[in-house]
Amino acid sequence: MPLEPADETTDGPPNATMVEETQIARSKAIQQQTGKTFHVATRLLPKRIREATYVLYAFFRVADEVVDNADGTTPAEQRAELERIRAAALGERETDDPVLAAFAELREQYDIDTQDVETFMDAMESDIDTARYETYDELEAYMDGSASAVGRMMTAVMDPDEPEKALPHATALGEAFQLTNFLRDVREDIVERDRIYLPQTTLQRHGVDDDQLTSFEMNADFAAVMQAELNRAETLYNQGVAGIKYLPEDCQLAVLLAAVLYYDHHRLIRDLEYDVLSETPQLTTARKLALLARTRWQWVWNKDPEAVFRNITEGRGRGWMFTRGAELVDRLPVR
């Protein structure tokens, strides 16, 4: 099924955002280039949220690139650049960077919590000199900034009726997405950044050390590490998906699809028998579109995010023929 653009209606005041079209276009291009999985889900958001999401994602990438692609810059130079980004994002200094300017406007417009911006930037700064995490609690504290704060900022943009109910689930889902990325990218993080985002306590419990990882030696012990952390992530997905019902109705499918897409990396990891030391598993475009079609189809008949998530991730309803009462449906619905 070809990917259809989301509904272009604003469902709110026209021109609700002051962000310029050129800023949105630049932000969208960054997401298309660096966040292909998330971009598929973003396309399902209503325009008023979709454009803000492009800006948010671009801001996150601009900050992340300072430490992920340092290109020979010193730690002091990286910290200075992150502080420049922080000040611009918080509106404390003017900037000619279109992404930072757009984010600063969105932060004010949607009343994004300043503490979430600070927590995110602190996590980016910690990447400069932290390459290992002793315990999961330490890793979780990092992920609160690198991912959970992102989920909370997204929730602020979506503006649910009961944010106090939505936010704990958004925190869990952000953490789940980040943990999936860490499990998928074990090899890449070692090769490109000399970082290991698996808790040292988990490694030690299963008899794995850093030398084994940096030598990319796969064995049953490392498979056990991956199984343990996949199970942890999957608990977080269940907690996160349980809160999708608290989001605005026209945002729920997009967030559900994002959860389905990220979770599908777990299938790939298991198909590789947990060997992410030899290669980094990646979803193909065809697989993403198949999951989009399947999730969208089930959502037509069942608006329970948890039920649809279970159906998709557990492989139920894989066929294209479904019944609703006595009516046989043999094609995807069209708008």
PAKOL-479874 format. One record per residue (C-alpha): x, z, y; residue in one letter. Coordinates in Angstrom, 1 decimal, decimal comma, padded with zeros to 4 digits. Layout:
BEGIN
<atom px="X" pz="Z" py="Y" residuo="A"/>
...
This chain:
BEGIN
<atom px="000,0" pz="000,0" py="000,0" residuo="M"/>
<atom px="001,5" pz="-000,9" py="003,4" residuo="P"/>
<atom px="002,1" pz="002,0" py="005,7" residuo="L"/>
<atom px="-000,6" pz="002,1" py="008,3" residuo="E"/>
<atom px="000,0" pz="003,6" py="011,7" residuo="P"/>
<atom px="-001,8" pz="006,8" py="012,5" residuo="A"/>
<atom px="-004,9" pz="006,8" py="014,6" residuo="D"/>
<atom px="-004,0" pz="006,0" py="018,2" residuo="E"/>
<atom px="-006,6" pz="008,1" py="019,8" residuo="T"/>
<atom px="-005,4" pz="011,1" py="021,7" residuo="T"/>
<atom px="-008,2" pz="013,5" py="020,9" residuo="D"/>
<atom px="-007,4" pz="015,3" py="024,1" residuo="G"/>
<atom px="-006,7" pz="014,7" py="027,7" residuo="P"/>
<atom px="-005,2" pz="011,3" py="028,5" residuo="P"/>
<atom px="-001,5" pz="011,3" py="029,3" residuo="N"/>
<atom px="-001,3" pz="014,9" py="028,0" residuo="A"/>
<atom px="002,4" pz="014,7" py="028,0" residuo="T"/>
<atom px="004,6" pz="013,9" py="031,0" residuo="M"/>
<atom px="007,4" pz="012,6" py="028,7" residuo="V"/>
<atom px="008,2" pz="009,0" py="029,6" residuo="E"/>
<atom px="007,8" pz="006,2" py="027,1" residuo="E"/>
<atom px="011,5" pz="005,5" py="027,2" residuo="T"/>
<atom px="012,2" pz="009,0" py="026,1" residuo="Q"/>
<atom px="009,7" pz="008,8" py="023,3" residuo="I"/>
<atom px="011,2" pz="005,5" py="022,2" residuo="A"/>
<atom px="014,7" pz="006,9" py="022,1" residuo="R"/>
<atom px="013,5" pz="010,0" py="020,2" residuo="S"/>
<atom px="011,6" pz="007,8" py="017,7" residuo="K"/>
<atom px="014,6" pz="005,7" py="017,0" residuo="A"/>
<atom px="016,7" pz="008,8" py="016,2" residuo="I"/>
<atom px="014,1" pz="009,9" py="013,7" residuo="Q"/>
<atom px="013,8" pz="006,5" py="012,1" residuo="Q"/>
<atom px="017,6" pz="006,3" py="011,6" residuo="Q"/>
<atom px="018,3" pz="009,9" py="010,5" residuo="T"/>
<atom px="015,1" pz="011,3" py="009,1" residuo="G"/>
<atom px="013,5" pz="008,6" py="007,0" residuo="K"/>
<atom px="011,6" pz="010,9" py="004,7" residuo="T"/>
<atom px="010,1" pz="012,9" py="007,5" residuo="F"/>
<atom px="009,4" pz="009,8" py="009,4" residuo="H"/>
<atom px="007,0" pz="008,6" py="006,8" residuo="V"/>
<atom px="004,9" pz="011,7" py="007,1" residuo="A"/>
<atom px="005,2" pz="011,7" py="010,9" residuo="T"/>
<atom px="003,4" pz="008,3" py="011,0" residuo="R"/>
<atom px="000,2" pz="010,0" py="009,8" residuo="L"/>
<atom px="000,0" pz="012,4" py="012,7" residuo="L"/>
<atom px="-002,4" pz="011,7" py="015,6" residuo="P"/>
<atom px="-000,6" pz="010,1" py="018,6" residuo="K"/>
<atom px="-000,7" pz="013,3" py="020,7" residuo="R"/>
<atom px="001,3" pz="015,1" py="018,0" residuo="I"/>
<atom px="003,3" pz="012,2" py="016,7" residuo="R"/>
<atom px="005,1" pz="011,4" py="019,9" residuo="E"/>
<atom px="005,9" pz="015,1" py="020,5" residuo="A"/>
<atom px="007,3" pz="015,3" py="017,0" residuo="T"/>
<atom px="009,6" pz="012,4" py="017,7" residuo="Y"/>
<atom px="011,0" pz="014,3" py="020,6" residuo="V"/>
<atom px="011,4" pz="017,6" py="018,6" residuo="L"/>
<atom px="013,2" pz="015,9" py="015,8" residuo="Y"/>
<atom px="015,5" pz="014,0" py="018,1" residuo="A"/>
<atom px="016,4" pz="017,3" py="019,9" residuo="F"/>
<atom px="017,2" pz="018,9" py="016,5" residuo="F"/>
<atom px="019,4" pz="016,0" py="015,5" residuo="R"/>
<atom px="021,3" pz="015,9" py="018,9" residuo="V"/>
<atom px="022,2" pz="019,6" py="018,4" residuo="A"/>
<atom px="023,0" pz="019,2" py="014,7" residuo="D"/>
<atom px="025,3" pz="016,2" py="015,2" residuo="E"/>
<atom px="027,6" pz="018,3" py="017,4" residuo="V"/>
<atom px="028,7" pz="020,3" py="014,4" residuo="V"/>
<atom px="028,0" pz="017,8" py="011,6" residuo="D"/>
<atom px="029,9" pz="014,9" py="013,1" residuo="N"/>
<atom px="032,6" pz="016,8" py="015,1" residuo="A"/>
<atom px="035,0" pz="013,8" py="015,2" residuo="D"/>
<atom px="038,0" pz="015,9" py="015,8" residuo="G"/>
<atom px="036,6" pz="018,0" py="018,6" residuo="T"/>
<atom px="037,8" pz="021,6" py="018,6" residuo="T"/>
<atom px="035,5" pz="024,6" py="017,8" residuo="P"/>
<atom px="035,7" pz="025,5" py="021,5" residuo="A"/>
<atom px="034,6" pz="022,1" py="022,6" residuo="E"/>
<atom px="031,7" pz="022,2" py="020,1" residuo="Q"/>
<atom px="030,5" pz="025,5" py="021,4" residuo="R"/>
<atom px="030,7" pz="024,3" py="024,9" residuo="A"/>
<atom px="028,6" pz="021,2" py="024,0" residuo="E"/>
<atom px="026,0" pz="023,3" py="022,2" residuo="L"/>
<atom px="025,8" pz="025,6" py="025,2" residuo="E"/>
<atom px="025,2" pz="022,6" py="027,5" residuo="R"/>
<atom px="022,4" pz="021,5" py="025,1" residuo="I"/>
<atom px="020,9" pz="025,0" py="025,0" residuo="R"/>
<atom px="020,8" pz="025,3" py="028,8" residuo="A"/>
<atom px="019,2" pz="021,8" py="029,2" residuo="A"/>
<atom px="016,7" pz="022,5" py="026,5" residuo="A"/>
<atom px="015,7" pz="025,8" py="028,1" residuo="L"/>
<atom px="015,4" pz="024,1" py="031,5" residuo="G"/>
<atom px="018,3" pz="026,1" py="032,9" residuo="E"/>
<atom px="020,3" pz="023,0" py="034,0" residuo="R"/>
<atom px="019,4" pz="019,4" py="034,8" residuo="E"/>
<atom px="020,3" pz="016,7" py="032,3" residuo="T"/>
<atom px="020,4" pz="012,9" py="032,3" residuo="D"/>
<atom px="020,1" pz="012,9" py="028,5" residuo="D"/>
<atom px="016,6" pz="011,5" py="027,7" residuo="P"/>
<atom px="016,1" pz="013,5" py="024,6" residuo="V"/>
<atom px="017,1" pz="016,8" py="026,1" residuo="L"/>
<atom px="015,0" pz="016,1" py="029,2" residuo="A"/>
<atom px="012,0" pz="015,2" py="027,1" residuo="A"/>
<atom px="012,4" pz="018,4" py="025,0" residuo="F"/>
<atom px="012,6" pz="020,6" py="028,0" residuo="A"/>
<atom px="009,3" pz="019,1" py="029,3" residuo="E"/>
<atom px="007,7" pz="019,6" py="025,9" residuo="L"/>
<atom px="008,9" pz="023,2" py="025,6" residuo="R"/>
<atom px="007,0" pz="024,0" py="028,8" residuo="E"/>
<atom px="004,0" pz="021,9" py="028,0" residuo="Q"/>
<atom px="003,4" pz="023,4" py="024,6" residuo="Y"/>
<atom px="004,7" pz="026,9" py="025,5" residuo="D"/>
<atom px="007,3" pz="026,8" py="022,7" residuo="I"/>
<atom px="008,7" pz="030,2" py="022,1" residuo="D"/>
<atom px="012,1" pz="030,4" py="023,9" residuo="T"/>
<atom px="013,3" pz="032,7" py="021,1" residuo="Q"/>
<atom px="012,8" pz="029,9" py="018,6" residuo="D"/>
<atom px="014,9" pz="027,6" py="020,6" residuo="V"/>
<atom px="017,6" pz="030,3" py="020,9" residuo="E"/>
<atom px="017,5" pz="031,0" py="017,2" residuo="T"/>
<atom px="017,8" pz="027,3" py="016,4" residuo="F"/>
<atom px="020,8" pz="026,9" py="018,7" residuo="M"/>
<atom px="022,4" pz="030,0" py="017,3" residuo="D"/>
<atom px="022,2" pz="028,5" py="013,8" residuo="A"/>
<atom px="023,8" pz="025,3" py="015,0" residuo="M"/>
<atom px="026,6" pz="027,3" py="016,5" residuo="E"/>
<atom px="027,2" pz="029,3" py="013,3" residuo="S"/>
<atom px="027,9" pz="026,0" py="011,5" residuo="D"/>
<atom px="031,1" pz="025,8" py="013,5" residuo="I"/>
<atom px="032,9" pz="028,6" py="011,6" residuo="D"/>
<atom px="030,6" pz="029,6" py="008,7" residuo="T"/>
<atom px="031,0" pz="027,5" py="005,5" residuo="A"/>
<atom px="029,9" pz="030,0" py="002,9" residuo="R"/>
<atom px="027,0" pz="032,5" py="002,5" residuo="Y"/>
<atom px="027,6" pz="035,6" py="000,4" residuo="E"/>
<atom px="023,9" pz="036,4" py="-000,3" residuo="T"/>
<atom px="020,6" pz="034,7" py="-000,1" residuo="Y"/>
<atom px="019,6" pz="037,1" py="002,7" residuo="D"/>
<atom px="022,5" pz="035,7" py="004,8" residuo="E"/>
<atom px="021,5" pz="032,1" py="004,0" residuo="L"/>
<atom px="017,9" pz="032,9" py="004,8" residuo="E"/>
<atom px="018,9" pz="034,3" py="008,2" residuo="A"/>
<atom px="020,7" pz="031,0" py="008,9" residuo="Y"/>
<atom px="017,7" pz="029,0" py="007,7" residuo="M"/>
<atom px="015,4" pz="030,9" py="010,0" residuo="D"/>
<atom px="017,2" pz="029,2" py="012,8" residuo="G"/>
<atom px="018,0" pz="025,8" py="011,2" residuo="S"/>
<atom px="014,6" pz="025,3" py="009,6" residuo="A"/>
<atom px="011,9" pz="028,0" py="010,0" residuo="S"/>
<atom px="012,2" pz="028,0" py="013,8" residuo="A"/>
<atom px="011,7" pz="024,2" py="013,6" residuo="V"/>
<atom px="008,5" pz="024,8" py="011,6" residuo="G"/>
<atom px="007,3" pz="027,3" py="014,2" residuo="R"/>
<atom px="008,0" pz="024,9" py="017,1" residuo="M"/>
<atom px="006,1" pz="022,1" py="015,2" residuo="M"/>
<atom px="003,2" pz="024,6" py="014,8" residuo="T"/>
<atom px="003,2" pz="025,3" py="018,6" residuo="A"/>
<atom px="002,9" pz="021,6" py="019,3" residuo="V"/>
<atom px="000,0" pz="021,3" py="016,8" residuo="M"/>
<atom px="-001,7" pz="024,2" py="018,5" residuo="D"/>
<atom px="-003,8" pz="025,6" py="015,7" residuo="P"/>
<atom px="-006,9" pz="027,8" py="016,4" residuo="D"/>
<atom px="-005,3" pz="030,8" py="014,6" residuo="E"/>
<atom px="-001,6" pz="030,5" py="015,1" residuo="P"/>
<atom px="-001,0" pz="034,0" py="013,8" residuo="E"/>
<atom px="-002,3" pz="032,8" py="010,4" residuo="K"/>
<atom px="-000,4" pz="029,5" py="010,5" residuo="A"/>
<atom px="003,0" pz="030,7" py="011,6" residuo="L"/>
<atom px="004,1" pz="032,7" py="008,5" residuo="P"/>
<atom px="003,3" pz="029,7" py="006,3" residuo="H"/>
<atom px="005,1" pz="027,3" py="008,7" residuo="A"/>
<atom px="008,2" pz="029,6" py="008,4" residuo="T"/>
<atom px="008,1" pz="029,5" py="004,6" residuo="A"/>
<atom px="007,6" pz="025,7" py="004,5" residuo="L"/>
<atom px="010,5" pz="025,1" py="006,9" residuo="G"/>
<atom px="012,7" pz="027,2" py="004,7" residuo="E"/>
<atom px="011,5" pz="025,3" py="001,6" residuo="A"/>
<atom px="012,4" pz="022,0" py="003,2" residuo="F"/>
<atom px="015,8" pz="023,2" py="004,2" residuo="Q"/>
<atom px="016,6" pz="024,7" py="000,8" residuo="L"/>
<atom px="015,6" pz="021,4" py="-000,9" residuo="T"/>
<atom px="018,0" pz="019,6" py="001,4" residuo="N"/>
<atom px="020,8" pz="022,0" py="000,5" residuo="F"/>
<atom px="020,1" pz="021,6" py="-003,2" residuo="L"/>
<atom px="020,0" pz="017,8" py="-002,9" residuo="R"/>
<atom px="023,1" pz="017,6" py="-000,7" residuo="D"/>
<atom px="025,5" pz="019,9" py="-002,5" residuo="V"/>
<atom px="028,1" pz="017,1" py="-003,1" residuo="R"/>
<atom px="027,7" pz="015,6" py="000,4" residuo="E"/>
<atom px="028,0" pz="019,0" py="002,2" residuo="D"/>
<atom px="031,3" pz="019,7" py="000,3" residuo="I"/>
<atom px="032,8" pz="016,2" py="000,8" residuo="V"/>
<atom px="031,8" pz="015,7" py="004,4" residuo="E"/>
<atom px="031,7" pz="019,3" py="005,8" residuo="R"/>
<atom px="033,4" pz="021,6" py="003,3" residuo="D"/>
<atom px="030,3" pz="023,7" py="003,3" residuo="R"/>
<atom px="028,5" pz="025,4" py="000,4" residuo="I"/>
<atom px="024,9" pz="026,4" py="001,0" residuo="Y"/>
<atom px="024,4" pz="028,0" py="-002,4" residuo="L"/>
<atom px="024,6" pz="031,9" py="-002,2" residuo="P"/>
<atom px="027,8" pz="033,2" py="-003,6" residuo="Q"/>
<atom px="025,9" pz="035,9" py="-005,5" residuo="T"/>
<atom px="023,9" pz="033,2" py="-007,3" residuo="T"/>
<atom px="027,0" pz="031,3" py="-008,2" residuo="L"/>
<atom px="028,8" pz="034,5" py="-009,4" residuo="Q"/>
<atom px="025,7" pz="035,5" py="-011,5" residuo="R"/>
<atom px="026,0" pz="032,3" py="-013,5" residuo="H"/>
<atom px="029,8" pz="032,2" py="-013,7" residuo="G"/>
<atom px="030,4" pz="029,5" py="-011,1" residuo="V"/>
<atom px="033,0" pz="029,6" py="-008,3" residuo="D"/>
<atom px="033,9" pz="027,5" py="-005,3" residuo="D"/>
<atom px="036,8" pz="025,8" py="-007,2" residuo="D"/>
<atom px="034,4" pz="024,4" py="-009,8" residuo="Q"/>
<atom px="032,1" pz="023,1" py="-007,0" residuo="L"/>
<atom px="034,9" pz="021,5" py="-005,0" residuo="T"/>
<atom px="036,2" pz="019,9" py="-008,2" residuo="S"/>
<atom px="032,7" pz="018,6" py="-008,9" residuo="F"/>
<atom px="032,8" pz="020,0" py="-012,5" residuo="E"/>
<atom px="029,3" pz="019,9" py="-013,9" residuo="M"/>
<atom px="028,3" pz="022,3" py="-016,8" residuo="N"/>
<atom px="025,5" pz="024,4" py="-018,0" residuo="A"/>
<atom px="026,4" pz="027,3" py="-015,7" residuo="D"/>
<atom px="025,9" pz="025,1" py="-012,6" residuo="F"/>
<atom px="022,7" pz="023,8" py="-014,1" residuo="A"/>
<atom px="021,5" pz="027,4" py="-014,3" residuo="A"/>
<atom px="022,4" pz="027,9" py="-010,6" residuo="V"/>
<atom px="020,3" pz="024,9" py="-009,6" residuo="M"/>
<atom px="017,4" pz="026,0" py="-011,8" residuo="Q"/>
<atom px="017,4" pz="029,4" py="-010,1" residuo="A"/>
<atom px="017,5" pz="028,0" py="-006,6" residuo="E"/>
<atom px="014,9" pz="025,3" py="-007,3" residuo="L"/>
<atom px="012,5" pz="028,1" py="-008,6" residuo="N"/>
<atom px="013,1" pz="030,0" py="-005,3" residuo="R"/>
<atom px="012,4" pz="026,9" py="-003,3" residuo="A"/>
<atom px="009,2" pz="026,2" py="-005,2" residuo="E"/>
<atom px="007,9" pz="029,6" py="-004,5" residuo="T"/>
<atom px="008,4" pz="028,9" py="-000,8" residuo="L"/>
<atom px="006,6" pz="025,6" py="-001,1" residuo="Y"/>
<atom px="003,6" pz="027,4" py="-002,6" residuo="N"/>
<atom px="003,6" pz="029,9" py="000,3" residuo="Q"/>
<atom px="004,0" pz="027,2" py="002,9" residuo="G"/>
<atom px="001,4" pz="024,8" py="001,5" residuo="V"/>
<atom px="-001,1" pz="027,7" py="001,4" residuo="A"/>
<atom px="-001,1" pz="027,7" py="005,2" residuo="G"/>
<atom px="-001,7" pz="024,0" py="005,8" residuo="I"/>
<atom px="-005,5" pz="024,8" py="006,0" residuo="K"/>
<atom px="-004,8" pz="026,7" py="009,2" residuo="Y"/>
<atom px="-003,5" pz="023,6" py="011,0" residuo="L"/>
<atom px="-005,8" pz="021,2" py="012,9" residuo="P"/>
<atom px="-007,6" pz="018,9" py="010,5" residuo="E"/>
<atom px="-006,0" pz="015,8" py="011,8" residuo="D"/>
<atom px="-002,5" pz="017,2" py="011,2" residuo="C"/>
<atom px="-003,0" pz="018,5" py="007,7" residuo="Q"/>
<atom px="-002,4" pz="015,3" py="005,7" residuo="L"/>
<atom px="000,9" pz="014,6" py="007,4" residuo="A"/>
<atom px="002,2" pz="018,1" py="006,7" residuo="V"/>
<atom px="001,0" pz="017,9" py="003,1" residuo="L"/>
<atom px="002,7" pz="014,6" py="002,6" residuo="L"/>
<atom px="005,9" pz="016,0" py="004,0" residuo="A"/>
<atom px="005,8" pz="018,8" py="001,5" residuo="A"/>
<atom px="005,1" pz="016,3" py="-001,3" residuo="V"/>
<atom px="008,0" pz="014,1" py="-000,3" residuo="L"/>
<atom px="010,5" pz="016,8" py="000,0" residuo="Y"/>
<atom px="009,4" pz="018,5" py="-003,2" residuo="Y"/>
<atom px="009,8" pz="015,3" py="-005,1" residuo="D"/>
<atom px="013,6" pz="015,6" py="-004,7" residuo="H"/>
<atom px="013,2" pz="018,4" py="-007,3" residuo="H"/>
<atom px="012,0" pz="015,9" py="-009,8" residuo="R"/>
<atom px="015,0" pz="013,7" py="-009,1" residuo="L"/>
<atom px="017,4" pz="016,7" py="-009,5" residuo="I"/>
<atom px="015,8" pz="017,6" py="-012,8" residuo="R"/>
<atom px="016,0" pz="013,9" py="-013,9" residuo="D"/>
<atom px="019,7" pz="014,1" py="-013,3" residuo="L"/>
<atom px="019,9" pz="017,3" py="-015,4" residuo="E"/>
<atom px="020,8" pz="019,2" py="-012,2" residuo="Y"/>
<atom px="024,0" pz="017,2" py="-011,7" residuo="D"/>
<atom px="024,1" pz="016,9" py="-007,9" residuo="V"/>
<atom px="027,8" pz="017,2" py="-008,1" residuo="L"/>
<atom px="028,2" pz="013,6" py="-009,2" residuo="S"/>
<atom px="025,7" pz="012,0" py="-006,9" residuo="E"/>
<atom px="023,1" pz="012,8" py="-004,2" residuo="T"/>
<atom px="019,6" pz="012,0" py="-005,3" residuo="P"/>
<atom px="017,6" pz="009,9" py="-002,9" residuo="Q"/>
<atom px="013,9" pz="008,9" py="-002,8" residuo="L"/>
<atom px="013,5" pz="005,1" py="-002,7" residuo="T"/>
<atom px="011,1" pz="003,5" py="-000,2" residuo="T"/>
<atom px="008,9" pz="002,4" py="-003,1" residuo="A"/>
<atom px="008,6" pz="006,0" py="-004,3" residuo="R"/>
<atom px="007,8" pz="007,3" py="-000,8" residuo="K"/>
<atom px="005,1" pz="004,7" py="-000,4" residuo="L"/>
<atom px="003,7" pz="005,5" py="-003,9" residuo="A"/>
<atom px="003,5" pz="009,2" py="-003,0" residuo="L"/>
<atom px="001,9" pz="008,4" py="000,3" residuo="L"/>
<atom px="-000,8" pz="006,3" py="-001,4" residuo="A"/>
<atom px="-001,4" pz="008,9" py="-004,1" residuo="R"/>
<atom px="-001,5" pz="011,8" py="-001,6" residuo="T"/>
<atom px="-003,7" pz="010,0" py="000,8" residuo="R"/>
<atom px="-006,1" pz="008,9" py="-002,0" residuo="W"/>
<atom px="-006,5" pz="012,4" py="-003,3" residuo="Q"/>
<atom px="-007,0" pz="013,7" py="000,2" residuo="W"/>
<atom px="-010,0" pz="011,4" py="000,6" residuo="V"/>
<atom px="-011,9" pz="013,3" py="-002,1" residuo="W"/>
<atom px="-010,4" pz="016,8" py="-001,8" residuo="N"/>
<atom px="-009,4" pz="018,5" py="001,4" residuo="K"/>
<atom px="-007,8" pz="021,5" py="-000,3" residuo="D"/>
<atom px="-004,1" pz="021,1" py="000,5" residuo="P"/>
<atom px="-003,0" pz="023,4" py="-002,3" residuo="E"/>
<atom px="-005,1" pz="021,6" py="-004,9" residuo="A"/>
<atom px="-003,8" pz="018,2" py="-003,8" residuo="V"/>
<atom px="-000,2" pz="019,4" py="-003,7" residuo="F"/>
<atom px="-000,5" pz="020,7" py="-007,3" residuo="R"/>
<atom px="-002,1" pz="017,5" py="-008,5" residuo="N"/>
<atom px="000,6" pz="015,4" py="-007,0" residuo="I"/>
<atom px="003,7" pz="017,5" py="-007,9" residuo="T"/>
<atom px="002,4" pz="018,2" py="-011,4" residuo="E"/>
<atom px="001,8" pz="014,6" py="-012,1" residuo="G"/>
<atom px="-002,0" pz="014,7" py="-012,3" residuo="R"/>
<atom px="-004,1" pz="011,7" py="-011,2" residuo="G"/>
<atom px="-001,3" pz="009,2" py="-011,4" residuo="R"/>
<atom px="-003,7" pz="006,3" py="-012,1" residuo="G"/>
<atom px="-005,5" pz="004,2" py="-009,6" residuo="W"/>
<atom px="-008,9" pz="004,5" py="-011,1" residuo="M"/>
<atom px="-010,9" pz="007,6" py="-010,1" residuo="F"/>
<atom px="-014,5" pz="008,6" py="-010,5" residuo="T"/>
<atom px="-016,6" pz="010,4" py="-008,0" residuo="R"/>
<atom px="-019,9" pz="011,3" py="-009,7" residuo="G"/>
<atom px="-021,1" pz="008,1" py="-011,3" residuo="A"/>
<atom px="-019,3" pz="005,9" py="-008,9" residuo="E"/>
<atom px="-016,2" pz="004,1" py="-010,1" residuo="L"/>
<atom px="-013,6" pz="003,7" py="-007,4" residuo="V"/>
<atom px="-010,8" pz="001,2" py="-008,1" residuo="D"/>
<atom px="-009,0" pz="000,7" py="-004,8" residuo="R"/>
<atom px="-007,7" pz="002,7" py="-001,9" residuo="L"/>
<atom px="-010,1" pz="003,3" py="000,9" residuo="P"/>
<atom px="-009,5" pz="001,5" py="004,2" residuo="V"/>
<atom px="-010,2" pz="002,6" py="007,7" residuo="R"/>
